[in-house]
Every structure is written in structure tokens, then in C-alpha cells.
Amino acid sequence: MNLLFILDPLEHLKTEKDTSLAIMWEAASRGHTLYIAMQHDLFLRGDMAKIIAQKFAFTEQTYSLGEAVEFSPAAFDAIIMRKDPPFDNEYLYSTYLLEIAANQGARVYNNPVAIRGWNEKLSVTRFPQFAPKFLVTANNGLIREFLATHQDIVVKPLDGMGGSSIFRLTFSDPNISVILETITQFGTRTVMAQHYLPAILQGDKRIIVIDGEPLPYALARIPKAGETRGNLAAGGTGVAQPLSERDWEIATTVGKVLKAEGLFLVGLDVIGAHLTEINVTSPTGMVEIAKQTDCKPARVFMDALESQ
């Protein structure tokens, strides 16, 4: 197959742990031809979607790149969108362009319409039986009421990633006003407040779901001492562990819906017994799971992609 990966700039990828590169390595080992492009290589000429891409090959030391060539997106057997958040306007425009490409015959993973429709924080509202108590608002007064009810909460922007701009608030915190003013930009930005889950100390579990099926291991991201966030980008330690019975219940229930929506590769974030986020843009964690267990996520991904 000819596979096109839409990535962040290669120099920004951490080669020792990057999920996209792990998938690409597995694909190359199976004889597939790889191409790469950046977000802004996708464009419209008139009403036709086009993309400028380069052939990519692994070498003994690093990699080699071919000449930049213009293609019709439908020329590829699969386009794998792996651009990292934040989900800003440029990311939004990319989903529109990919939707046009898909309507012209391109096979895009994940479905760009679903990426656009599944905000990674708000999507937990589709599964209230699994979500913690939460509030979504820009109104600081409502957040204060929520805090008074639950005493211990976290607040986070709807477009963040890697644990950025997540604050834990207790009812006795002397900085409540400034934190709420900052995160809501004085009541002009909508955020999510969630009841704080003490189980975060045992890890914020990333469960990878591929074509509707969860991997048998989660990556528990355990916060460093004195830290509320378990995200690896915030200094957390990733420990692979088998899914619990509750993890299986969450992942299989959610996975059926994800598959129906065309969300092929998704990362579920689970703290204790609760689903806290659904990551549909560029979920990670494959390399850590592969290193610590007998599960090979990139192999599972390619098996599923080849069966499409």
C-alpha cells in the first residue's frame, strides 16, 4: 500500500517514543511505501483537494526524504492524520480539507468529520455512565458553585493537550479568583470543571482503541511527587498494566461507538473507574506499551488497517 502520514515537523518528533514513527516502522517492515506531509501541504485548487508529499524511507542512521510532489489525496491507499493538537483554527481547516478529500475518494484515518465533532474533553458527555461529575461553562460563578459542592475539582481548557493549563482547586485555595480569571480569560473562554479523582495517584490510564477494539494493556501515567497531572509531558511516569474489568467495560462500550463514527485510532483516558477524555487527534503510548509488555500496538494497528 501507499500510505501517507500527515505529521508535525520531523525534527519535533521524539524518535525513541513517537507513536507515528512506530506505526511507520511497522508499515515499512511489511513492504508498504511511505509518504509524509505537513498540515499546510494540504490545499484546494479550485474544488479539487491536493496535497504535496514526500516519499519517506528509514535508513540505518535516520531517514531519507524524496522530492516534494503534488498528489491527489485519493492516490494513496490510506491517509493517516497524526498532527498533534492544539485543535486551533488551522487544525479545524485541515479537517474541512480532509473531508473534501474523503468525498473525492481519499481514505482518511481518523474520519475528519468525527475528529471535528468529538472534542476531546466534551466527548465524555456522550457516556455519562462513565464520566465523573463535571461542569462546562465560562461563568466563574457557576464554577465556584461547583467547587462549593464538590470541594476538590480540576479545571481545564477544552483545547489543551499534554496536561497544559490544568489546575486543581480546593475550596480553601487562596488563589481561586486569579486561577478562574486566568483559565476562563475573565469569563470569555469556556472550560471544563471535573470533580477531582484521587485515583489519579495510581495513574491516569491511557487505553488505546484500534478499530473499535481496546488493547489488553493500558499505559498508567503516574504523576511525579507533588504533581496533580499524570501526563508524560508533565513529568509523569508511564507504567503498562493489564486492563481492569472496569477498563474493559468502558473501552468496549465506547469502542463500538468510535468504530461506527470512523474513529480508527483513539486514546481513552481513564482515572479509577471514570472516563475523563477521549483523544481522537493524535493519541500516543504505543511505544511504552510495546517496550513493557508482549503487546505490539503498531502491529495491531497495521493488521487492522490492512483489513479495511
Secondary structure, 3 states (H helix, E strand, C coil): CEEEEEECCHHHCCCCCCHHHHHHHHHHHCCCEEEEEEHHHEEEECCEEEEEEEEEEECCCCEEECCCEEECHHHCCEEEECCCCCCCHHHHHHHHHHHHHHHCCCCEECCHHHHHHCCCCHHHHHCCCCCCCEEEECCHHHHHHHHHHHCEEEEEECCCCCCCCCEEEECCCCCHHHHHHHHCCCCCCCEEEEECCHHHHHCEEEEEEECCEEEEEEEEEECCCCCCCCCHHHCCEEEEEECCHHHHHHHHHHHHHHHHHCCCEEEEEEECCEEEEEECCCCCCHHHHHHHCCCCHHHHHHHHHHCC
